[in-house]
């Protein structure tokens, strides 16, 4: 099942400049794995070496942050849209 | 160079003051160096020393900007007790080399607002051109 994945500007260079890509998968984890296989430069920016979601990105299934769903095990269905955005943080420390 | 309406600058300073003693944060939309929107976002860290833009606020801002044919082009946050200059944390966590990083300092009697680019760890201050509209 092909799912649309929306990429932030900072990751588009690693996906041939595309803002939206279509990848196959039944779960968020499978989709991100397929994304990394298709665009190797994206993999390390989205998935940590331990296999978890990288802390510098947020991944959404439609309107929900997948960290508050089943994380990488979150299931997707036809018509879902996955969005990736950079985590934005900082401070005076 | 960042070109921005005085209205948005006023909103940023008001947001910083309203959120005090916590750091305030928000996102700007626009095209390249021209700001066309400002989104106040929640600071999930609820801290006087760090900020984390609420992820759902970010998603909503991103979608709204895209619906208007714009992009998120930067982030604003406040420093409550230090200068309007990126900290080491700001530099290491800067999410996008193409973004503008606006700092509002409440350290002094009058708020100070400055804008920077952060590319591969290098901080460069940019001029802020204020539009009276």
Backbone of each chain as ProteinMPNN parsed JSONL, in Angstrom:
{"seq_chain_A": "XXXXXXXXXXXXXXXXXXXXXXXXXXXXXXXXXXXXXXXXXXXXXXXXXXXXXXXXXXXXXXXXXXXXXXXXXXXXXXXXXXXXXXXXXXXXX", "coords_chain_A": {"N_chain_A": [[0.851, -1.194, 0.0], [0.672, 2.115, -0.976], [1.79, 5.047, 0.562], [1.492, 8.517, 1.159], [4.173, 10.641, 1.939], [5.094, 13.513, 3.557], [7.689, 15.833, 3.334], [9.95, 17.914, 5.228], [11.51, 21.076, 4.404], [14.239, 20.945, 5.025], [14.935, 18.309, 4.677], [14.485, 17.719, 2.071], [16.473, 17.89, 0.133], [17.804, 15.514, 0.33], [16.055, 13.871, -0.871], [15.945, 14.154, -3.6], [14.965, 16.727, -3.908], [12.242, 16.644, -3.607], [9.006, 17.45, -2.223], [6.949, 15.836, -1.469], [6.71, 12.357, -1.185], [6.083, 9.0, -2.258], [5.687, 5.996, -0.608], [5.892, 2.463, 0.157], [4.194, 0.612, 2.707], [2.991, -0.805, 5.82], [3.035, 0.019, 8.385], [4.193, 2.8, 10.42], [6.898, 2.423, 10.947], [7.668, 0.663, 8.884], [7.218, 2.289, 6.71], [9.059, 4.375, 7.121], [11.389, 2.927, 6.978], [11.279, 2.046, 4.32], [11.436, 4.51, 3.122], [14.004, 5.277, 3.867], [15.431, 3.307, 2.53], [14.891, 3.958, -0.086], [15.814, 6.545, -0.242], [18.755, 6.94, 0.771], [20.154, 8.978, 2.108], [18.331, 10.09, 3.8], [17.766, 8.315, 5.823], [19.449, 8.218, 8.231], [18.781, 10.596, 9.315], [16.259, 10.408, 10.224], [15.808, 8.006, 11.573], [17.23, 6.687, 14.519], [20.458, 5.233, 15.433], [19.818, 3.127, 17.155], [17.454, 2.248, 16.202], [15.143, 3.548, 16.897], [12.807, 6.362, 16.657], [14.357, 9.286, 15.486], [15.424, 11.839, 17.714], [15.441, 14.403, 16.803], [13.469, 14.802, 14.985], [9.941, 15.039, 14.301], [7.256, 12.877, 13.743], [4.241, 12.519, 12.066], [1.029, 11.024, 11.885], [-1.416, 11.719, 9.838], [-3.174, 13.931, 11.736], [-1.89, 13.412, 14.106], [0.765, 13.028, 16.446], [3.079, 10.508, 16.161], [4.448, 9.555, 18.346], [2.673, 9.573, 20.371], [0.93, 7.694, 19.627], [1.289, 4.477, 18.504], [3.974, 4.658, 18.174], [6.646, 3.553, 16.161], [5.297, 1.299, 15.514], [2.798, 2.023, 14.764], [-0.088, 1.609, 12.863], [-0.959, 2.112, 9.404], [-3.423, 3.237, 7.039], [-4.984, 3.065, 3.8], [-4.899, 6.156, 2.132], [-4.009, 7.616, 4.262], [-1.832, 10.223, 5.477], [1.529, 10.803, 5.998], [3.55, 12.928, 7.842], [6.65, 14.567, 8.168], [8.47, 16.549, 10.335], [10.989, 18.888, 11.437], [12.141, 18.67, 14.815], [11.746, 21.407, 16.898], [13.694, 23.221, 18.951], [15.473, 24.7, 21.746], [17.157, 27.239, 23.589], [18.206, 29.278, 26.409], [20.22, 28.106, 27.807]], "CA_chain_A": [[0.0, 0.0, 0.0], [1.493, 3.326, -1.083], [1.391, 6.122, 1.475], [2.166, 9.791, 0.884], [4.992, 11.169, 3.028], [5.451, 14.925, 3.329], [9.023, 16.086, 3.891], [10.278, 19.325, 5.495], [12.502, 21.617, 3.461], [15.61, 20.56, 5.377], [15.189, 16.922, 4.253], [14.138, 17.51, 0.661], [17.677, 17.714, -0.689], [18.154, 14.09, 0.359], [15.019, 13.147, -1.621], [15.944, 14.75, -4.949], [14.23, 17.993, -3.897], [10.786, 16.445, -3.554], [8.3, 17.794, -0.983], [6.085, 14.685, -1.165], [7.133, 11.118, -1.827], [5.15, 7.9, -2.023], [6.419, 4.77, -0.272], [5.051, 1.336, 0.557], [4.345, 0.168, 4.088], [1.757, -1.032, 6.598], [3.214, 0.723, 9.66], [5.103, 3.944, 10.325], [8.259, 1.889, 10.884], [7.911, 0.136, 7.527], [7.26, 3.431, 5.784], [10.329, 5.084, 7.29], [12.431, 2.02, 6.464], [11.195, 2.126, 2.861], [11.92, 5.855, 2.774], [15.47, 5.246, 4.008], [15.976, 2.462, 1.457], [14.731, 4.682, -1.35], [16.65, 7.756, -0.171], [19.677, 6.606, 1.86], [20.549, 10.158, 2.866], [17.281, 10.44, 4.766], [17.65, 7.324, 6.883], [20.089, 8.563, 9.502], [18.186, 11.827, 9.852], [14.916, 10.102, 10.72], [15.89, 6.87, 12.487], [18.476, 6.633, 15.298], [21.188, 3.965, 15.28], [19.17, 2.046, 17.921], [16.218, 1.86, 15.522], [13.996, 4.359, 17.327], [12.657, 7.637, 15.96], [15.381, 10.27, 15.85], [14.816, 12.849, 18.582], [15.409, 15.705, 16.151], [12.328, 14.921, 14.076], [8.614, 14.601, 14.735], [6.545, 12.204, 12.658], [2.798, 12.6, 12.304], [0.089, 10.294, 11.038], [-2.497, 12.709, 9.68], [-3.07, 15.03, 12.707], [-1.396, 12.91, 15.393], [2.181, 12.739, 16.642], [3.118, 9.04, 16.344], [4.972, 9.215, 19.685], [1.514, 9.401, 21.25], [0.166, 6.552, 19.122], [2.099, 3.28, 18.791], [5.317, 4.964, 17.665], [6.953, 2.949, 14.859], [4.35, 0.203, 15.255], [1.511, 2.604, 14.371], [-0.553, 1.106, 11.571], [-1.496, 3.11, 8.477], [-4.397, 2.707, 6.084], [-5.045, 3.774, 2.511], [-5.342, 7.537, 2.221], [-3.304, 8.33, 5.337], [-0.687, 11.047, 5.094], [2.569, 10.87, 7.026], [4.335, 14.162, 7.739], [7.865, 14.639, 8.988], [8.913, 17.925, 10.566], [12.087, 18.928, 12.402], [11.825, 19.081, 16.183], [12.293, 22.757, 17.057], [13.97, 23.42, 20.374], [16.682, 25.47, 22.041], [16.998, 27.919, 24.869], [19.305, 30.146, 26.821], [21.249, 27.337, 28.539]], "C_chain_A": [[0.887, 1.244, 0.0], [0.918, 4.437, -0.202], [2.183, 7.382, 1.121], [2.918, 10.261, 2.133], [5.403, 12.588, 2.666], [6.748, 15.231, 4.057], [9.235, 17.571, 4.167], [11.389, 19.787, 4.558], [13.907, 21.093, 3.742], [15.935, 19.138, 4.927], [14.986, 16.712, 2.751], [15.352, 17.28, -0.226], [18.069, 16.249, -0.762], [17.136, 13.247, -0.404], [14.837, 13.801, -2.995], [15.074, 15.999, -5.022], [12.723, 17.864, -3.777], [10.196, 16.834, -2.19], [7.419, 16.646, -0.52], [6.629, 13.468, -1.893], [6.109, 10.043, -1.469], [5.956, 6.641, -1.757], [5.437, 3.711, 0.225], [5.261, 1.01, 2.03], [3.002, 0.023, 4.771], [1.825, -0.34, 7.961], [4.155, 1.909, 9.441], [6.54, 3.453, 10.198], [8.6, 1.379, 9.497], [8.034, 1.277, 6.524], [8.6, 4.167, 5.889], [11.494, 4.232, 6.792], [12.456, 2.085, 4.936], [11.735, 3.464, 2.365], [13.452, 5.887, 2.81], [16.109, 4.394, 2.921], [15.97, 3.207, 0.126], [15.654, 5.907, -1.407], [17.622, 7.595, 0.995], [20.092, 7.809, 2.721], [19.546, 10.549, 3.935], [17.318, 9.552, 6.007], [18.2, 7.774, 8.221], [19.507, 9.822, 10.12], [16.808, 11.581, 10.468], [14.935, 8.99, 11.768], [17.247, 6.875, 13.188], [19.17, 5.291, 15.086], [20.528, 2.811, 16.047], [17.816, 1.645, 17.324], [15.001, 2.658, 15.927], [13.914, 5.637, 16.483], [13.735, 8.611, 16.425], [14.741, 11.39, 16.665], [14.744, 14.235, 17.933], [14.305, 15.832, 15.1], [11.044, 14.515, 14.794], [7.913, 14.007, 13.523], [5.069, 12.151, 13.026], [2.063, 11.662, 11.355], [-1.16, 11.164, 10.989], [-2.311, 13.825, 10.718], [-2.44, 14.608, 14.03], [0.11, 12.641, 15.365], [2.294, 11.243, 16.953], [3.731, 8.636, 17.689], [3.836, 8.982, 20.674], [0.55, 8.351, 20.701], [0.996, 5.308, 19.479], [3.516, 3.418, 18.242], [5.537, 4.27, 16.309], [5.997, 1.814, 14.505], [2.978, 0.725, 14.794], [1.109, 2.136, 12.98], [-1.114, 2.243, 10.718], [-2.516, 2.436, 7.563], [-4.396, 3.588, 4.836], [-5.562, 5.198, 2.711], [-4.697, 8.317, 3.349], [-2.167, 9.163, 4.758], [0.274, 11.096, 6.28], [3.372, 12.156, 6.792], [5.546, 14.075, 8.649], [8.237, 16.113, 9.115], [10.092, 17.901, 11.529], [11.562, 19.269, 13.79], [12.503, 20.434, 16.394], [12.451, 23.047, 18.54], [15.251, 24.22, 20.532], [16.503, 26.091, 23.402], [18.258, 28.64, 25.269], [20.406, 29.399, 27.555], [22.54, 27.279, 27.763]], "O_chain_A": [[1.745, 1.405, 0.868], [-0.28, 4.718, -0.227], [3.376, 7.324, 0.824], [2.37, 10.275, 3.235], [5.983, 12.832, 1.608], [6.896, 14.931, 5.241], [8.744, 18.409, 3.41], [12.115, 18.97, 3.992], [14.675, 20.829, 2.817], [17.111, 18.794, 4.807], [15.286, 15.639, 2.227], [15.272, 16.56, -1.221], [18.598, 15.786, -1.773], [17.328, 12.042, -0.567], [13.717, 13.972, -3.475], [14.509, 16.302, -6.072], [12.005, 18.862, -3.839], [10.799, 16.585, -1.146], [7.167, 16.492, 0.675], [6.966, 13.539, -3.075], [5.367, 10.172, -0.496], [6.801, 6.253, -2.564], [4.321, 4.013, 0.649], [6.376, 1.117, 2.542], [2.009, 0.633, 4.371], [0.8, -0.136, 8.612], [4.824, 2.006, 8.412], [7.318, 4.009, 9.423], [9.692, 1.631, 8.988], [8.853, 1.23, 5.606], [9.198, 4.535, 4.878], [12.468, 4.756, 6.251], [13.524, 2.169, 4.331], [12.4, 3.541, 1.331], [14.103, 6.438, 1.923], [17.197, 4.71, 2.44], [16.902, 3.106, -0.672], [16.194, 6.255, -2.457], [17.342, 8.066, 2.098], [20.348, 7.666, 3.916], [19.886, 11.266, 4.876], [16.951, 9.98, 7.101], [17.502, 7.72, 9.233], [19.708, 10.09, 11.305], [16.263, 12.448, 11.151], [14.172, 9.026, 12.733], [18.284, 7.044, 12.548], [18.556, 4.331, 14.62], [20.653, 1.653, 15.649], [17.116, 0.8, 17.882], [13.925, 2.468, 15.359], [14.818, 5.949, 15.708], [13.989, 8.739, 17.622], [13.641, 11.841, 16.346], [14.072, 15.132, 18.444], [14.215, 16.846, 14.408], [11.064, 13.752, 15.76], [7.967, 14.558, 12.423], [4.699, 11.79, 14.144], [2.423, 11.524, 10.186], [-1.867, 11.317, 11.985], [-1.367, 14.604, 10.592], [-2.459, 15.381, 14.988], [0.647, 12.104, 14.397], [1.675, 10.761, 17.902], [3.555, 7.5, 18.129], [4.002, 8.291, 21.679], [-0.529, 8.148, 21.257], [1.359, 5.12, 20.64], [4.166, 2.432, 17.895], [4.703, 4.39, 15.412], [5.896, 1.415, 13.345], [2.095, -0.07, 14.471], [1.884, 2.255, 12.031], [-1.671, 3.209, 11.238], [-2.474, 1.225, 7.346], [-3.873, 4.702, 4.835], [-6.565, 5.404, 3.395], [-4.813, 9.542, 3.402], [-1.618, 8.854, 3.7], [-0.119, 11.39, 7.409], [3.813, 12.428, 5.676], [5.463, 13.567, 9.768], [8.309, 16.833, 8.119], [10.193, 16.993, 12.354], [10.638, 20.072, 13.925], [13.689, 20.592, 16.104], [11.474, 23.11, 19.286], [16.013, 24.397, 19.582], [15.801, 25.558, 24.262], [19.259, 28.615, 24.553], [21.428, 29.994, 27.896], [23.51, 26.676, 28.222]]}, "seq_chain_B": "XXXXXXXXXXXXXXXXXXXXXXXXXXXXXXXXXXXXXXXXXXXXXXXXXXXXXXXXXXXXXXXXXXXXXXXXXXXXXXXXXXXXXXXXXXXXXXXXXXXXXXXXXXXXXXXXXXXXXXXXXXXXXXXXXXXXX", "coords_chain_B": {"N_chain_B": [[19.359, 39.277, 5.61], [16.268, 40.189, 7.046], [12.959, 40.767, 6.338], [10.196, 42.228, 7.767], [6.928, 42.784, 9.049], [6.071, 45.427, 11.279], [3.965, 44.827, 12.886], [4.107, 42.039, 13.356], [6.499, 41.96, 14.749], [5.801, 43.359, 17.054], [3.899, 41.589, 18.019], [5.508, 39.398, 18.632], [7.114, 40.373, 20.717], [5.157, 40.965, 22.598], [4.188, 38.391, 23.037], [6.459, 37.199, 24.167], [6.623, 38.619, 26.573], [4.191, 37.967, 27.727], [4.462, 35.24, 28.2], [6.472, 35.128, 30.06], [7.519, 33.975, 33.305], [8.563, 32.011, 31.661], [10.302, 30.812, 28.734], [9.27, 32.015, 25.578], [7.945, 30.875, 22.428], [7.728, 30.664, 18.828], [6.7, 30.408, 15.36], [7.708, 31.496, 12.1], [6.288, 32.323, 8.946], [6.685, 32.559, 5.377], [8.322, 33.869, 2.457], [11.442, 33.105, 1.502], [13.286, 35.697, 2.547], [11.281, 37.281, 3.44], [8.858, 37.893, 5.769], [5.626, 36.607, 6.229], [3.813, 35.725, 8.004], [3.077, 34.98, 11.453], [3.207, 32.59, 13.958], [2.204, 31.929, 17.113], [3.418, 29.577, 19.377], [3.049, 26.796, 21.647], [5.266, 26.348, 24.416], [6.541, 23.431, 25.077], [8.391, 22.698, 26.944], [8.011, 24.385, 29.056], [9.686, 26.237, 30.528], [12.143, 28.453, 31.959], [14.553, 28.445, 30.807], [14.854, 26.769, 28.593], [13.318, 25.845, 25.432], [10.745, 24.063, 23.709], [9.165, 23.686, 20.775], [5.756, 23.049, 20.568], [4.829, 20.064, 19.042], [2.384, 19.619, 17.63], [1.389, 22.181, 17.299], [3.337, 23.081, 15.589], [2.865, 21.46, 13.343], [0.297, 22.366, 12.614], [0.868, 25.039, 11.994], [2.624, 24.681, 9.868], [0.969, 23.478, 7.964], [-0.96, 25.469, 7.588], [0.614, 27.499, 6.554], [1.489, 26.292, 4.188], [-0.949, 26.017, 2.856], [-1.354, 28.605, 2.166], [0.487, 28.962, 0.272], [3.003, 29.359, 1.234], [6.011, 28.907, 3.27], [7.332, 27.55, 6.344], [9.734, 29.578, 7.656], [11.359, 30.141, 9.747], [12.152, 30.508, 13.281], [11.053, 31.957, 16.325], [12.21, 32.816, 19.551], [12.292, 33.503, 23.088], [14.701, 34.92, 25.351], [14.87, 35.013, 28.702], [16.561, 36.035, 30.647], [18.985, 36.562, 29.505], [21.148, 37.746, 26.83], [19.946, 38.753, 23.52], [20.949, 36.599, 21.756], [22.078, 33.722, 20.033], [22.304, 30.773, 21.994], [24.579, 28.117, 23.007], [23.009, 25.85, 23.013], [20.955, 26.639, 21.295], [22.362, 26.719, 18.914], [23.319, 24.068, 18.522], [20.929, 22.771, 18.248], [19.685, 23.904, 16.121], [17.351, 23.627, 13.594], [17.301, 23.947, 10.777], [19.315, 25.021, 8.165], [18.46, 26.942, 6.433], [16.754, 28.587, 7.749], [15.536, 31.5, 9.593], [16.531, 32.843, 12.697], [15.039, 34.227, 15.284], [15.553, 36.2, 18.091], [14.297, 37.278, 21.178], [15.103, 39.315, 23.765], [14.529, 39.682, 27.212], [16.068, 40.729, 29.091], [16.867, 43.332, 29.633], [15.53, 46.627, 30.474], [13.963, 47.529, 28.303], [12.614, 45.413, 25.809], [14.71, 43.52, 23.57], [15.155, 42.792, 20.182], [16.561, 40.588, 17.867], [17.898, 39.133, 14.834], [19.126, 36.102, 13.338], [21.186, 33.948, 11.26], [21.949, 30.5, 11.245], [24.327, 28.449, 10.305], [25.799, 25.42, 9.862], [26.808, 25.595, 12.46], [27.78, 28.164, 12.544], [27.135, 31.403, 13.571], [25.443, 34.116, 12.281], [24.594, 37.428, 12.412], [21.728, 39.086, 11.127], [20.362, 41.889, 9.334], [17.348, 43.515, 10.345], [14.638, 44.462, 8.624], [12.084, 46.658, 9.02], [8.682, 46.743, 8.282], [6.122, 49.109, 7.976], [3.406, 48.086, 8.118]], "CA_chain_B": [[18.378, 40.333, 5.869], [14.912, 39.701, 7.277], [11.979, 41.843, 6.187], [9.058, 41.806, 8.591], [6.003, 43.838, 9.472], [6.155, 45.851, 12.682], [2.876, 44.135, 13.608], [4.609, 40.747, 13.822], [7.517, 42.221, 15.777], [5.073, 43.704, 18.274], [3.277, 40.346, 18.512], [6.562, 38.555, 19.222], [7.512, 40.943, 22.014], [4.023, 40.767, 23.514], [4.179, 36.95, 23.346], [7.571, 36.951, 25.102], [6.264, 39.2, 27.879], [3.056, 37.218, 28.26], [4.896, 33.906, 28.637], [7.433, 35.271, 31.146], [8.971, 33.774, 33.317], [9.015, 30.959, 30.756], [10.666, 31.221, 27.39], [8.19, 31.949, 24.591], [8.432, 30.453, 21.115], [6.771, 30.768, 17.738], [7.246, 30.128, 14.031], [7.371, 32.5, 11.089], [6.125, 31.813, 7.582], [6.958, 33.575, 4.375], [9.068, 33.461, 1.273], [12.863, 33.453, 1.651], [13.619, 36.645, 3.607], [10.112, 38.118, 3.707], [7.928, 37.237, 6.693], [4.221, 36.892, 5.899], [2.944, 35.2, 9.049], [3.711, 34.604, 12.724], [2.382, 31.646, 14.715], [2.602, 31.675, 18.499], [3.331, 28.145, 19.676], [3.268, 26.463, 23.061], [6.588, 25.842, 24.807], [6.292, 22.198, 25.825], [9.354, 22.571, 28.043], [7.527, 25.244, 30.141], [10.927, 26.494, 31.258], [12.751, 29.771, 31.791], [15.873, 28.284, 30.201], [14.804, 26.04, 27.324], [12.003, 25.784, 24.806], [10.457, 23.033, 22.714], [7.926, 24.032, 20.078], [4.772, 21.966, 20.601], [4.821, 19.46, 17.703], [1.117, 19.793, 16.908], [1.353, 23.592, 16.889], [4.223, 23.168, 14.415], [2.155, 20.845, 12.214], [-0.787, 23.273, 12.194], [1.482, 26.206, 11.354], [3.184, 24.241, 8.589], [-0.148, 23.262, 7.027], [-1.57, 26.755, 7.275], [1.546, 28.209, 5.666], [1.465, 25.654, 2.874], [-2.231, 26.345, 2.213], [-1.238, 29.974, 1.651], [1.582, 29.001, -0.694], [4.205, 29.815, 1.932], [6.728, 27.887, 4.031], [7.902, 27.993, 7.616], [11.088, 30.037, 7.317], [12.176, 30.453, 10.911], [11.591, 30.35, 14.623], [11.318, 33.027, 17.293], [12.045, 32.46, 20.963], [12.756, 34.55, 24.0], [15.641, 34.663, 26.441], [14.311, 35.843, 29.762], [17.589, 36.667, 31.486], [20.263, 36.677, 28.794], [21.085, 38.611, 25.653], [19.284, 38.243, 22.316], [22.021, 35.997, 20.949], [21.896, 32.265, 20.141], [23.115, 30.034, 22.96], [25.147, 26.876, 22.473], [21.869, 24.95, 22.777], [20.282, 27.092, 20.077], [23.188, 26.376, 17.744], [23.364, 22.62, 18.296], [19.601, 22.25, 17.91], [19.109, 24.646, 14.987], [16.846, 22.551, 12.735], [17.34, 24.125, 9.323], [20.272, 26.091, 7.827], [17.809, 27.978, 5.64], [15.819, 29.348, 8.589], [15.908, 32.7, 10.35], [16.392, 32.585, 14.137], [14.752, 35.515, 15.92], [15.676, 36.158, 19.552], [13.786, 38.426, 21.932], [15.643, 39.309, 25.124], [13.824, 40.481, 28.22], [17.052, 40.978, 30.148], [16.948, 44.761, 29.928], [14.243, 47.305, 30.707], [13.218, 47.446, 27.049], [12.928, 44.187, 25.069], [15.619, 43.642, 22.426], [14.89, 41.744, 19.187], [17.592, 40.474, 16.826], [17.705, 37.939, 14.007], [20.386, 35.45, 12.968], [21.19, 32.673, 10.549], [22.862, 29.541, 11.885], [24.681, 27.479, 9.266], [26.911, 24.558, 10.286], [27.35, 26.089, 13.72], [28.211, 29.563, 12.459], [26.069, 32.375, 13.837], [25.621, 35.395, 11.586], [23.456, 38.323, 12.624], [21.208, 39.696, 9.908], [19.603, 43.111, 9.597], [15.896, 43.36, 10.37], [13.982, 45.59, 7.954], [10.72, 46.721, 9.562], [7.666, 47.338, 7.398], [5.047, 49.724, 8.772], [2.085, 47.657, 7.652]], "C_chain_B": [[16.992, 39.71, 6.045], [13.969, 40.9, 7.177], [10.686, 41.403, 6.856], [8.218, 43.003, 9.008], [6.2, 44.153, 10.955], [5.078, 45.163, 13.519], [3.372, 42.807, 14.168], [5.674, 40.936, 14.92], [6.854, 42.551, 17.108], [4.435, 42.456, 18.893], [4.315, 39.457, 19.195], [6.966, 39.063, 20.608], [6.397, 40.759, 23.042], [3.944, 39.31, 23.958], [5.266, 36.622, 24.37], [7.222, 37.446, 26.502], [5.144, 38.396, 28.538], [3.495, 35.874, 28.835], [5.906, 33.955, 29.785], [6.819, 34.748, 32.448], [9.467, 32.654, 32.417], [9.49, 31.564, 29.438], [9.446, 31.062, 26.486], [8.781, 31.486, 23.268], [7.318, 30.582, 20.076], [7.469, 30.517, 16.412], [6.848, 31.237, 13.075], [7.236, 31.819, 9.732], [6.421, 32.936, 6.613], [7.621, 32.991, 3.159], [10.478, 34.006, 1.42], [13.083, 34.407, 2.828], [12.45, 37.543, 3.996], [9.112, 37.362, 4.579], [6.497, 37.633, 6.338], [3.274, 36.333, 6.946], [3.739, 34.879, 10.299], [2.73, 33.734, 13.501], [2.951, 31.51, 16.123], [2.446, 30.181, 18.744], [3.555, 27.93, 21.167], [4.693, 25.974, 23.271], [6.363, 24.606, 25.68], [7.251, 22.022, 26.998], [8.901, 23.384, 29.263], [8.665, 25.597, 31.086], [11.399, 27.918, 31.006], [14.078, 29.674, 31.045], [15.895, 27.516, 28.884], [13.395, 26.128, 26.736], [11.94, 24.592, 23.861], [9.139, 23.41, 22.07], [6.987, 22.824, 20.108], [4.623, 21.374, 19.192], [3.519, 19.651, 16.94], [0.924, 21.249, 16.473], [2.207, 23.785, 15.625], [3.517, 22.615, 13.185], [1.068, 21.782, 11.692], [-0.224, 24.498, 11.459], [1.997, 25.844, 9.966], [2.071, 24.081, 7.549], [-0.794, 24.572, 6.619], [-0.694, 27.526, 6.294], [1.479, 27.614, 4.262], [0.177, 25.976, 2.124], [-2.214, 27.745, 1.611], [-0.106, 30.106, 0.632], [2.89, 29.451, -0.092], [4.902, 28.631, 2.609], [7.064, 28.448, 5.402], [9.358, 28.349, 7.333], [11.91, 30.397, 8.548], [11.427, 30.298, 12.212], [11.982, 31.56, 15.472], [11.287, 32.406, 18.683], [12.637, 33.546, 21.826], [13.828, 34.013, 24.944], [15.226, 35.591, 27.566], [15.369, 36.611, 30.556], [18.944, 36.771, 30.799], [20.047, 37.475, 27.507], [20.345, 37.93, 24.49], [20.351, 37.728, 21.363], [21.927, 34.487, 21.118], [22.86, 31.632, 21.148], [23.715, 28.806, 22.28], [24.036, 25.879, 22.159], [21.142, 25.338, 21.496], [21.047, 26.65, 18.834], [23.14, 24.873, 17.472], [22.006, 22.077, 17.865], [18.952, 23.0, 16.753], [18.654, 23.653, 13.916], [17.081, 22.711, 11.24], [18.291, 25.274, 8.985], [19.655, 27.204, 6.989], [16.904, 28.886, 6.452], [16.44, 30.634, 9.155], [15.631, 32.396, 11.824], [16.263, 33.931, 14.85], [14.794, 35.337, 17.431], [15.096, 37.436, 20.145], [14.355, 38.32, 23.341], [14.82, 40.218, 26.03], [14.769, 40.847, 29.358], [17.052, 42.438, 30.597], [15.544, 45.365, 30.088], [13.359, 47.251, 29.46], [13.605, 46.159, 26.312], [13.836, 44.473, 23.871], [15.33, 42.48, 21.479], [15.985, 41.772, 18.128], [17.339, 39.194, 16.037], [19.042, 37.419, 13.484], [20.119, 34.333, 11.96], [22.201, 31.79, 11.271], [23.124, 28.438, 10.867], [25.93, 26.727, 9.703], [27.603, 25.132, 11.52], [27.799, 27.541, 13.712], [27.016, 30.5, 12.598], [26.373, 33.663, 13.095], [24.387, 36.246, 11.85], [23.024, 38.932, 11.294], [20.418, 40.952, 10.265], [18.107, 42.787, 9.542], [15.272, 44.619, 9.785], [12.506, 45.58, 8.364], [9.788, 47.408, 8.576], [6.55, 47.9, 8.269], [3.681, 49.365, 8.21], [1.771, 46.304, 8.242]], "O_chain_B": [[16.597, 38.821, 5.291], [14.162, 41.914, 7.846], [10.148, 40.338, 6.551], [8.736, 44.085, 9.282], [6.46, 43.267, 11.769], [5.259, 44.943, 14.717], [3.095, 42.478, 15.322], [5.734, 40.172, 15.883], [7.288, 42.083, 18.161], [4.427, 42.283, 20.112], [4.029, 38.837, 20.219], [7.137, 38.283, 21.545], [6.654, 40.438, 24.202], [3.663, 39.028, 25.124], [5.035, 35.87, 25.317], [7.494, 36.77, 27.495], [5.15, 38.175, 29.749], [2.956, 35.425, 29.847], [6.169, 32.932, 30.417], [5.653, 35.056, 32.697], [10.663, 32.365, 32.4], [9.122, 32.683, 29.082], [8.688, 30.1, 26.61], [9.97, 31.677, 23.01], [6.133, 30.605, 20.407], [8.696, 30.427, 16.357], [5.787, 31.844, 13.217], [7.961, 30.877, 9.411], [6.411, 34.112, 6.977], [7.506, 31.802, 2.863], [10.685, 35.219, 1.46], [13.069, 33.976, 3.981], [12.614, 38.465, 4.795], [8.586, 36.323, 4.18], [6.185, 38.812, 6.168], [2.058, 36.45, 6.801], [4.923, 34.549, 10.228], [1.567, 34.097, 13.679], [4.068, 31.022, 16.295], [1.44, 29.59, 18.354], [4.159, 28.755, 21.852], [5.257, 25.279, 22.425], [6.037, 24.716, 26.862], [6.958, 21.283, 27.938], [9.344, 23.117, 30.38], [8.618, 25.301, 32.28], [11.093, 28.513, 29.972], [14.667, 30.695, 30.69], [16.867, 27.61, 28.136], [12.425, 26.437, 27.429], [12.948, 24.172, 23.292], [8.107, 23.451, 22.739], [7.369, 21.719, 19.725], [4.324, 22.105, 18.247], [3.543, 19.829, 15.723], [0.364, 21.516, 15.41], [1.85, 24.544, 14.724], [3.559, 23.218, 12.114], [0.929, 21.972, 10.484], [-0.765, 24.932, 10.442], [1.828, 26.602, 9.011], [2.218, 24.497, 6.4], [-1.135, 24.77, 5.453], [-1.184, 28.125, 5.336], [1.418, 28.342, 3.271], [0.194, 26.183, 0.911], [-2.956, 28.04, 0.673], [0.22, 31.206, 0.187], [3.793, 29.878, -0.81], [4.434, 27.495, 2.527], [7.08, 29.662, 5.603], [10.121, 27.523, 6.832], [13.027, 30.899, 8.424], [10.233, 29.998, 12.239], [13.08, 32.104, 15.351], [10.436, 31.563, 18.968], [13.389, 34.4, 21.355], [13.857, 32.83, 25.284], [15.228, 36.811, 27.407], [15.106, 37.698, 31.07], [19.949, 37.044, 31.455], [18.922, 37.827, 27.151], [20.149, 36.715, 24.478], [20.623, 38.321, 20.32], [21.717, 34.009, 22.232], [24.058, 31.915, 21.152], [23.4, 28.499, 21.131], [24.105, 25.153, 21.167], [20.76, 24.475, 20.706], [20.451, 26.258, 17.831], [22.945, 24.451, 16.333], [21.93, 21.047, 17.197], [17.788, 22.756, 16.438], [19.478, 22.911, 13.381], [17.065, 21.724, 10.505], [18.096, 26.39, 9.467], [20.241, 28.277, 6.843], [16.346, 29.846, 5.921], [17.657, 30.818, 9.187], [14.624, 31.772, 12.159], [17.236, 34.67, 15.0], [14.155, 34.44, 17.982], [15.375, 38.537, 19.67], [14.111, 37.333, 24.034], [14.469, 41.343, 25.676], [14.334, 41.225, 30.446], [17.215, 42.741, 31.779], [14.529, 44.704, 29.869], [12.164, 46.966, 29.545], [14.791, 45.845, 26.2], [13.743, 45.527, 23.243], [15.266, 41.327, 21.904], [16.301, 42.82, 17.565], [16.655, 38.286, 16.509], [19.965, 38.19, 13.222], [18.998, 33.842, 11.825], [23.181, 32.277, 11.835], [22.261, 27.603, 10.6], [26.99, 27.324, 9.892], [28.831, 25.148, 11.606], [28.159, 28.089, 14.754], [26.035, 30.41, 11.86], [27.448, 34.239, 13.264], [23.267, 35.835, 11.549], [23.857, 39.252, 10.446], [19.874, 41.063, 11.364], [17.668, 41.911, 8.798], [15.362, 45.7, 10.367], [11.778, 44.625, 8.093], [10.066, 48.508, 8.097], [6.086, 47.235, 9.195], [2.893, 50.246, 7.865], [0.704, 45.749, 7.982]]}, "name": "protein", "num_of_chains": 2, "seq": "XXXXXXXXXXXXXXXXXXXXXXXXXXXXXXXXXXXXXXXXXXXXXXXXXXXXXXXXXXXXXXXXXXXXXXXXXXXXXXXXXXXXXXXXXXXXXXXXXXXXXXXXXXXXXXXXXXXXXXXXXXXXXXXXXXXXXXXXXXXXXXXXXXXXXXXXXXXXXXXXXXXXXXXXXXXXXXXXXXXXXXXXXXXXXXXXXXXXXXXXXXXXXXXXXXXXXXXXXXXXXXXXXX"}
